[in-house]
């Protein structure tokens, strides 16, 4: 539970968490056996507003020892989360990578800290390349290859490379 809350705290720090998601997190915490008085107002049938649900969400974070990070640390936590999910193998790697790039990091300015390649400041330049490589494969399935493979084999190879790169990232980055 704490790992998931760390991820959600990072999303909150980047402004990616909405009131419905926050309420859902609180419901999950309750379903897993933790109830705090601050949850009372949030658990009702009304559609939540972030101002109303935020105190309960922060209380849930506090209860599990989760701190909302600053934006920079949030980016690292989010990358770590998605890489762990991909490596665990329970999801389609490209779909999860899309959640990382197009979802959680889309509005974050990776250009400013770039040294040579987009994302190299956070060690995800190859993951970004794989993400955009999927677009090339979609647009030109007869001419674009992945490791010399076409068609379904190319998609399988792309997913394998995403998992390999996420493993490499996790080996090289220790996130607290």
N, C-alpha and C positions, 0 to 999 in steps of 0.2 A: 504494500500500500504506500509506503514511504517513497519508493522510487517513482511511482505514478504521480504522487503529490508533488515531488520535486519537479517533475516535468511540467505539471500544470502551473506551478508557481513560476517557472521560467516563461511559460506562455503568457501568464498574467503580466510579468515584467515587460514583455514585448508588445503588450496590448492585443494579444491574439485570443484572449479568453472572453467570451461573452457571458451574459447573465444566465442564460439557459444552461450553458456548459457548467458554470459555477454551481448552479442548483443541482445539476446532475452529479457533480463531484460530491456535494454534501449528502445527497441521497445514497451514493455508493458507500460513503463513510458510515452512514447509519446502517445500511444493509450489512456491513461487515462488523457491526456490533458496537460502534462508538456513537454516543449521543451527547451533545453539549446543549446547554440551555439556549445558547445563541442560535441554534438551528431552528427553534420553534417557529419563528415567523416565516422562515424560508421554506419550510416543509409544507406549507399550505398549498391550496390549489391555484392561487393567484399566479399570474405570469410575473416572473421576477424582474426587478430592475437592478442593475449592477450596484447602485448605491445601497440598496437594501440587502443584497446578498453578500457583498464584500466583507462586512464584519464577521459573518458566520464562516465564510471561506477562510479568512485569516485566522480565525479561532481553530478551525480544523487543521490548518498548516501548523499552528503553534502547538497543538495537541500532539502532533507527530514529530515535532522538532524540525519542521521544514521552514526555511527562511526564504522569502522572496528575494531573489538575487538582483544585482544591478543588470543592466541590459547586456553588457559584455559577458558576464558570467552566465546569463540566461542563454545566450547563443551556444556556449560550450555545452551546457546541460541539455539543450534541445538536440544538438548533434549527437551527443552521447546516447540519449534516449532512442532516437531513430536508428542509430547503428546497432544498438543492443537488440532492438525489435527485429531488425533485418537478420542479424546473425543468429537469433534464436530460431529462425526458420518457420515461424507460424504464419508468415504473410508473404505476399508477392513482393520481392525486393524492389522492383521498379515502382510499384504503387506506393510503398512506404517511403522510398526516396523522393517521390513526387510530393508526398505530404511534408517532407522536410524542406525541399527547395521551394515549391510553389505555395505551400501552406505557411509553415512556421517562419521561414526565413525570407519570404518574398519581399517584404517591405524593409528588411534590415539592409543597411548600406554596406555590402561586402566590398564595394569598390574602394572605399576610402582606405581601409587597412591593407589593400592588396599590394604585394611586393612585385610579383611578375605575372601571376595567373590569378584570375578571379577565384577567391576562396582560399588561396594559399596561406593567408593569415590565420586560418583556422584548420588547415590541413585537409580541406575538402575539395581542392581543385579538381582532383580526378573524379570525385563523385559528381561534381557539377558537369564535367565533361561527359560522363556516362548518362546523366540526365538528359542533356541536350543531344547526345548521340542517339537516344531513343527517338527523338523527333526526326532525325535524318533517316533512321530505319523505317519509321512510319511513312514518311513522304516518298522514299525511294527504295521500296522493299526488294526490287530486282537488282539494284546496283550497289547498295550499301551492304557491307559485310561487317561482321564482328568476329575477329580472330579467324578470318577467311571463311566464315560460315554465312549462309543465306537463310531466309525464311524463318521457320520455327526454330531451327538450330541456332540462328543468330540471336533470337530472343532469349533462348535458354542460356546462351553464352553471355549475353549482356547481364542477365540476372545473376549468373555465377560470378561475373566480374564485380558486380555491385556488392555481393556478399564478401568476396575476397577483399575489396577495398575497405569495407566497413570493419572487417577483422583487423586489417592493417591499422586503420585509424584507432580502434580500441586498444591495440597493442602499444601505440605510440602516444596516447593521451590518457592521463589519469585524471578523472573528474571527481571532485569531492562531493 
